[in-house]
Amino acid sequence: MAHLVPGFTFRPVRNTDGDAIRPIGLVLHVQQGYGGLSGWFDNPVSRVSSTLWVGRTGQREQYVPSDVRAWAQAAGNADYDSIETEGFDTEALTDQQIENIAQAYADGVRTFGWALAVTHTPGDSGLIMHSDGGAAWGNHLGCPGTLRAAAAAQIIARAAEIVREPRLLAGTGTVSTGTVSTGTVSTGTAGTGTVSTGAGGGADASGRSRAKAQALQRAVHVAVDGIWGPVTDTALQAVRANRHTRAEQAAVATTVDGIWGPRSQTAYIATVRAIQAALGVGVDGIWGPVTDRAFVAVRGASFTG
């Protein structure tokens, strides 16, 4: 299912090949102009598009779903989403732009497990500048410019705050809180809904299930909230299938380049060992029948769909 960032107005454009991706981060761009870009990105002559756009006074638009490849940074399109920022490289980002970029980034953390980090290394998860990609990304060495790049740390800090904010889980009346990678999930009450720690006489079992889901989420490097949803399941299934895909590389936290070499294999073995430890089976780094039966059993009891 195409993923759209909450709060952004979706204006679909033709300039995309429609290829599915599992992005590992977000590339910051500068528009070098004013006004929305849906018309230009819908024009086949331009042969460009971006995932997102933020205006100077709070406008937010999405042109390509977050899990579909846009045409923004050449060789980087297969690994990253992109966000255009209205204005010029001689202008700093406005407060509204910083907030909306942070909101979009926080959604990527929750949905795809992006690292809460600024990176300048293509292939690493995080917020990265268009210029960091060099010639392979179109040789746009002045994009987004030093003034806008200087806001990167502030954007990540704000995204981290957003990720930690309680969220009402759709259709459940419960509140989920938590932090990514090494975070913990707090319990308590909020409004009329309670944080999910179990219901009726099953509180202990629910708590164990949540803890197991958290351990598995850490193993495959997705957002840790104790809820085995589609993002968690996709990452775990990629490791289970072991087809050496980019999605599997992202799940085992190695360089996402589509090339399965020794580093990818080492990361895979370490990830399987972490999964086995979480499942409570023998830890040998080999996904065999015992591991698979335990996985199927836990998934059947925990997957929220």
QUIPE-V479904 format. One record per backbone hydrogen bond with DSSP energy under -0.5 kcal/mol. CO is the residue of the C=O (numbers start at 1). NH is the residue of the N-H. If there is no record, write none. Layout:
CO:NH + CO:NH
This chain:
3:66 + 5:8 + 9:11 + 9:62 + 14:16 + 19:69 + 24:126 + 25:81 + 26:28 + 26:128 + 27:83 + 28:130 + 33:87 + 37:41 + 38:42 + 40:43 + 41:15 + 42:44 + 43:46 + 43:47 + 51:63 + 51:64 + 52:84 + 53:61 + 54:86 + 55:58 + 59:55 + 60:9 + 61:53 + 62:11 + 63:13 + 65:68 + 67:21 + 69:18 + 70:72 + 71:49 + 73:76 + 74:77 + 76:79 + 76:80 + 79:24 + 81:27 + 82:52 + 83:29 + 84:54 + 85:31 + 87:32 + 87:33 + 88:91 + 89:147 + 94:98 + 95:99 + 96:100 + 97:101 + 98:102 + 99:103 + 100:104 + 101:105 + 102:106 + 103:107 + 104:108 + 105:109 + 106:110 + 107:111 + 108:112 + 108:113 + 108:114 + 109:113 + 109:223 + 115:117 + 117:127 + 120:122 + 121:124 + 123:256 + 126:26 + 126:128 + 127:119 + 128:28 + 129:132 + 130:133 + 131:134 + 133:136 + 133:137 + 134:137 + 134:139 + 135:138 + 136:75 + 139:141 + 140:143 + 142:144 + 143:131 + 145:149 + 146:150 + 148:151 + 149:152 + 151:155 + 152:156 + 153:157 + 154:158 + 155:159 + 156:160 + 157:161 + 158:162 + 159:163 + 160:164 + 161:165 + 162:165 + 167:169 + 167:176 + 169:172 + 169:173 + 174:169 + 175:196 + 176:167 + 180:182 + 184:186 + 188:195 + 190:193 + 193:190 + 195:197 + 198:197 + 199:202 + 202:206 + 203:207 + 204:208 + 205:209 + 206:210 + 207:211 + 208:212 + 209:213 + 210:214 + 211:215 + 212:216 + 213:217 + 214:218 + 215:219 + 216:220 + 217:222 + 218:221 + 222:181 + 223:225 + 226:228 + 227:229 + 228:304 + 228:305 + 229:233 + 230:234 + 231:235 + 232:236 + 233:237 + 234:238 + 235:239 + 236:240 + 237:241 + 238:242 + 238:243 + 245:249 + 246:250 + 247:251 + 248:252 + 249:254 + 250:253 + 255:257 + 258:260 + 259:261 + 261:265 + 262:266 + 263:267 + 264:268 + 265:269 + 266:270 + 267:271 + 268:272 + 269:273 + 270:274 + 271:275 + 272:276 + 273:277 + 274:278 + 275:279 + 276:280 + 276:281 + 282:284 + 285:287 + 286:288 + 288:292 + 289:293 + 290:294 + 291:295 + 292:296 + 293:297 + 294:298 + 295:299 + 296:300 + 297:301 + 298:302 + 299:303
